[in-house]
Amino acid sequence: MSAAASLLWVPFTLAAAAGQVLRNGAQAQLTAKIGTLGATQVRFVFGLPFAVAVLGLAHAFTGESLPPVNAAAVGWALLGGVSQIAATALMLIVMDRRAFGVAYAYIKTEPVLVAVLGAILIGDRLSAPAWLAIGTVTVGVLLASTKAGEVRNLVREGRMIATGLAAGAFFGLSAIAFRGAIIALPEGGFLIRALTVVVMGLSIQTGLLGIWLALRDRAAFVGALREWRVSISAGFLGAFASAGWFIAFSLTAAANVRTLALVELPLAALLSGRLTGRRMAWRELAGLGVVLAGLAILLVTAPS
């Protein structure tokens, strides 16, 4: 494999991160109107038609038949879908009870957890430089996302520590499970297998959350339909981001993808500063510098 081909996962990861930031913005508009769970399910319910359309286009473009779906792929996709829903719920609990920076620090331990789970569950093996990059980026996130007065909160309460780390672990497990589903498909190129799993995952999540809301929170379910313009936008961006993540998962270890995804941290900080005029504190600047150093290690030492 050429060096360019071996790094194909990089642009897909960056595109997915950008799509995720935009999707979060669209969902934020919905949260105040239809609630957190209602806004969360929009990415699945309204994203599924777009995912099916993209899969159809990939089938027409490549000429490849859709891969036969086996029990292993379905099992991995089910695990990934449920884990992602659980992670989101736990993340919202932490964010509701603690400062955003502290919650973010908990959850963005995900790359470390992805690396460990990937090695245990699907045999992803990372090089020593990749582990160094993951550790460096994680330290940078902790430094940039917590204020000096908040550091004590990272270790003060066992329950919040457990909840936050569980959120990161479930996010990590979902990434590993979706990569496992892609690997489990017996036929097809990386593109068609990845997009097939996107459709599988969104179908599972749409079914689970759709049934839950229909039975327990019909107002949120109907509200998403009422706010269809923003919901369609969020669904499209969600499907776009998922396609990028899954294609990247089909090309490299999930830990590499989720580590590079943290490029959103310096980008979001810079954008926020431009919009609000607020200057970043030295701690934030130092943390962002460490994050960028870790990402540089990851890219420079990526196998060619």
matplotlib code that plots the C-alpha trace (Angstrom):
import matplotlib.pyplot as plt

x = [0.0, 1.3, 1.9, -1.0, -3.3, -2.3, -3.2, -6.6, -8.2, -7.0, -9.2, -12.2, -11.6, -11.2, -14.4, -16.2, -15.0, -16.2, -19.6, -19.9, -19.3, -21.9, -24.4, -23.9, -24.8, -28.0, -29.0, -28.3, -31.1, -33.5, -32.7, -34.5, -37.6, -37.9, -35.6, -32.3, -33.5, -35.7, -32.8, -30.5, -32.8, -33.0, -29.5, -30.7, -34.2, -33.5, -30.0, -31.1, -32.6, -29.4, -27.3, -29.4, -29.1, -25.3, -25.0, -27.1, -24.8, -21.7, -23.2, -23.9, -20.5, -18.4, -20.5, -20.0, -22.9, -23.9, -22.0, -24.0, -24.8, -23.9, -24.7, -21.3, -21.7, -25.2, -24.0, -21.2, -23.5, -26.1, -23.4, -22.1, -25.6, -26.6, -23.2, -23.4, -26.9, -25.7, -22.6, -24.7, -27.0, -24.1, -22.4, -25.5, -25.6, -22.1, -22.6, -25.7, -23.9, -20.4, -18.7, -18.4, -14.6, -14.6, -17.2, -15.2, -12.0, -13.7, -15.2, -12.2, -10.2, -11.9, -8.8, -6.9, -10.0, -10.4, -6.8, -7.1, -10.5, -9.4, -6.4, -8.6, -11.7, -10.6, -6.8, -5.9, -2.2, -0.7, 2.9, 4.8, 4.7, 0.9, 0.5, 2.8, 0.5, -2.6, -1.1, 0.1, -3.2, -5.1, -2.8, -3.4, -7.2, -7.1, -4.9, -7.0, -10.4, -10.1, -9.5, -7.1, -10.0, -11.7, -8.8, -9.9, -13.3, -11.7, -10.8, -13.2, -16.3, -16.1, -19.6, -19.0, -15.6, -17.2, -20.0, -17.7, -15.2, -18.1, -19.3, -15.9, -15.7, -19.1, -18.1, -14.9, -16.8, -19.1, -16.1, -14.6, -17.9, -18.6, -15.1, -15.7, -18.9, -17.1, -14.3, -17.0, -18.6, -17.1, -17.1, -16.7, -14.2, -13.7, -16.2, -19.2, -18.6, -18.3, -21.5, -23.4, -22.5, -23.6, -27.0, -27.1, -26.1, -28.6, -31.4, -30.8, -30.6, -33.6, -35.7, -34.6, -35.0, -38.0, -39.9, -38.8, -39.9, -43.2, -44.0, -42.5, -42.1, -44.4, -44.2, -40.4, -41.1, -43.8, -41.7, -38.9, -41.3, -42.7, -39.1, -38.5, -36.2, -33.6, -34.1, -33.3, -30.2, -29.1, -29.9, -27.9, -24.9, -25.1, -25.2, -22.3, -20.2, -21.0, -20.0, -16.7, -16.0, -16.9, -14.9, -11.9, -12.6, -12.4, -8.9, -7.1, -7.4, -10.3, -7.8, -6.0, -9.3, -10.6, -7.3, -7.1, -10.8, -9.6, -8.4, -11.9, -10.6, -8.2, -10.4, -13.4, -11.3, -10.0, -13.5, -15.0, -12.3, -12.9, -16.7, -16.6, -13.4, -12.3, -8.6, -7.6, -5.9, -2.3, -3.6, -5.8, -3.0, -0.6, -3.1, -3.9, -0.2, 0.2, -2.8, -1.3, 2.0, 0.3, -1.5, 1.8, 3.4, 0.4, 0.6, 4.3, 4.7, 1.7, 2.8, 3.3]
y = [0.0, 3.4, 6.1, 8.2, 5.2, 4.3, 7.8, 7.9, 7.6, 11.1, 13.2, 11.1, 11.6, 15.4, 15.6, 13.6, 15.8, 18.9, 17.3, 16.4, 20.0, 21.3, 18.6, 19.5, 23.1, 22.0, 19.7, 22.5, 24.5, 21.7, 20.9, 23.9, 23.1, 19.3, 18.2, 16.5, 13.0, 14.3, 16.2, 13.2, 10.9, 13.3, 12.3, 8.7, 9.1, 11.8, 10.6, 7.1, 8.1, 10.0, 7.0, 4.7, 7.1, 7.3, 3.5, 3.4, 5.9, 3.9, 0.7, 2.4, 4.1, 1.1, -1.6, -3.7, -5.8, -5.1, -7.5, -10.3, -9.5, -12.2, -12.7, -11.4, -8.1, -7.6, -8.4, -5.9, -3.2, -3.8, -3.5, -0.3, 1.3, 0.5, 1.6, 5.0, 5.7, 4.7, 6.9, 9.9, 9.5, 9.2, 12.2, 14.3, 13.3, 14.4, 17.7, 18.4, 18.0, 19.3, 22.1, 21.4, 21.3, 18.6, 16.6, 17.0, 15.9, 12.7, 11.8, 12.6, 9.9, 7.9, 7.4, 5.6, 3.4, 2.8, 1.7, -0.8, -2.1, -2.4, -4.5, -6.8, -7.2, -7.1, -7.4, -3.9, -3.5, 0.0, 1.0, 2.6, 6.1, 5.7, 5.0, 8.0, 10.2, 9.0, 9.7, 13.1, 14.2, 13.0, 15.1, 18.1, 17.7, 17.5, 20.6, 22.6, 21.7, 22.2, 25.4, 25.4, 25.5, 22.5, 20.1, 19.0, 18.1, 15.5, 13.3, 14.5, 12.5, 8.8, 8.6, 11.4, 9.9, 6.5, 8.0, 10.2, 7.4, 5.1, 7.6, 7.6, 3.8, 3.4, 5.9, 3.9, 0.6, 1.9, 2.8, -0.6, -2.4, -0.5, -1.3, -4.9, -4.9, -3.6, -6.3, -9.0, -8.4, -11.1, -9.3, -5.9, -3.0, -0.7, 1.9, -0.4, -2.3, 0.9, 2.4, -0.8, -0.7, 2.9, 1.9, -1.0, 1.1, 3.9, 1.4, -0.1, 3.2, 4.6, 1.6, 1.6, 5.4, 5.7, 3.0, 4.5, 8.0, 6.8, 5.0, 7.3, 10.8, 11.3, 15.1, 14.9, 12.5, 14.7, 17.8, 16.5, 16.1, 19.6, 21.1, 19.2, 21.8, 21.8, 18.1, 17.3, 19.4, 17.7, 14.3, 15.0, 16.2, 13.2, 10.8, 12.6, 12.5, 8.8, 7.9, 9.6, 7.9, 4.5, 4.8, 5.8, 2.8, 0.5, 1.8, 2.0, 1.2, 3.0, 4.5, 6.4, 7.8, 8.9, 10.5, 12.5, 13.5, 15.6, 18.1, 19.5, 20.9, 23.5, 24.3, 24.9, 27.0, 29.2, 29.6, 30.5, 33.1, 34.7, 34.8, 36.0, 38.0, 36.1, 35.5, 32.0, 31.6, 30.3, 26.9, 26.5, 27.6, 25.1, 22.3, 23.0, 23.0, 19.6, 18.3, 19.5, 17.9, 14.6, 14.8, 15.6, 12.5, 10.4, 11.6, 11.6, 8.1, 6.6, 3.5, 4.1]
z = [0.0, -0.9, 1.7, 0.2, 0.4, 3.9, 5.1, 3.4, 6.8, 7.7, 5.3, 6.2, 9.9, 9.5, 7.4, 10.0, 12.8, 10.9, 10.2, 13.8, 15.0, 12.5, 13.6, 17.2, 16.4, 14.6, 17.5, 20.0, 18.2, 18.8, 22.4, 23.9, 21.8, 22.0, 24.8, 24.9, 24.1, 21.3, 19.8, 20.1, 18.2, 15.3, 14.2, 13.8, 12.5, 10.0, 9.3, 8.2, 4.8, 3.9, 4.9, 2.7, -0.2, 0.2, 0.3, -2.9, -4.6, -3.5, -4.9, -8.2, -8.4, -7.5, -9.1, -6.0, -4.6, -1.0, 1.3, 2.8, 6.4, 8.9, 12.6, 13.7, 11.9, 13.3, 16.8, 16.6, 15.1, 17.8, 20.5, 18.8, 18.6, 22.2, 23.5, 21.7, 23.1, 26.6, 26.3, 25.3, 28.3, 30.7, 29.1, 29.7, 33.3, 33.9, 32.0, 34.0, 37.3, 36.6, 34.7, 31.0, 31.1, 33.8, 31.8, 28.6, 30.4, 31.6, 28.2, 26.1, 27.8, 25.0, 22.8, 25.6, 26.3, 22.5, 22.2, 25.1, 24.1, 20.5, 21.5, 23.7, 21.5, 17.9, 18.0, 16.9, 17.6, 17.9, 17.6, 20.5, 18.8, 18.4, 22.2, 22.8, 20.6, 22.4, 25.8, 24.7, 23.3, 26.4, 28.6, 26.4, 26.6, 30.4, 30.5, 28.0, 29.2, 33.0, 34.9, 37.8, 40.3, 38.6, 38.8, 42.3, 40.9, 38.6, 41.7, 44.3, 43.8, 42.9, 41.5, 38.9, 38.1, 37.4, 35.4, 33.3, 32.6, 31.8, 29.2, 27.6, 27.8, 26.1, 23.4, 22.9, 22.9, 20.2, 18.0, 18.5, 17.9, 14.7, 13.4, 14.4, 12.4, 9.3, 9.7, 10.2, 6.8, 4.6, 1.2, -0.4, -0.5, 2.4, 1.2, 0.6, 3.9, 5.9, 4.5, 5.0, 8.7, 8.9, 7.6, 10.0, 13.0, 12.3, 11.7, 15.1, 16.8, 15.0, 16.1, 19.7, 20.3, 18.1, 20.1, 23.4, 22.5, 20.9, 24.2, 26.8, 25.3, 22.3, 22.6, 21.7, 18.9, 17.4, 18.1, 15.9, 13.0, 13.6, 13.5, 10.3, 8.6, 11.4, 12.0, 8.3, 8.5, 11.7, 10.2, 7.0, 9.0, 11.3, 8.4, 6.8, 10.0, 10.6, 7.0, 7.6, 10.9, 9.6, 6.4, 8.6, 10.9, 7.9, 7.0, 10.4, 14.1, 15.8, 18.3, 15.5, 14.3, 17.7, 18.6, 15.4, 16.0, 18.9, 16.4, 17.0, 20.3, 19.0, 16.0, 18.2, 20.6, 17.8, 16.3, 19.7, 20.2, 16.9, 17.5, 21.1, 21.2, 24.4, 24.7, 25.7, 29.1, 29.2, 30.4, 27.4, 25.0, 26.6, 26.5, 22.8, 22.1, 23.7, 21.7, 18.4, 19.4, 20.0, 16.7, 14.9, 16.4, 15.3, 11.7, 11.3, 12.7, 10.9, 9.0, 5.3]

ax = plt.figure().add_subplot(projection="3d")
ax.plot(x, y, z, "-o")
ax.set_aspect("equal")
plt.show()
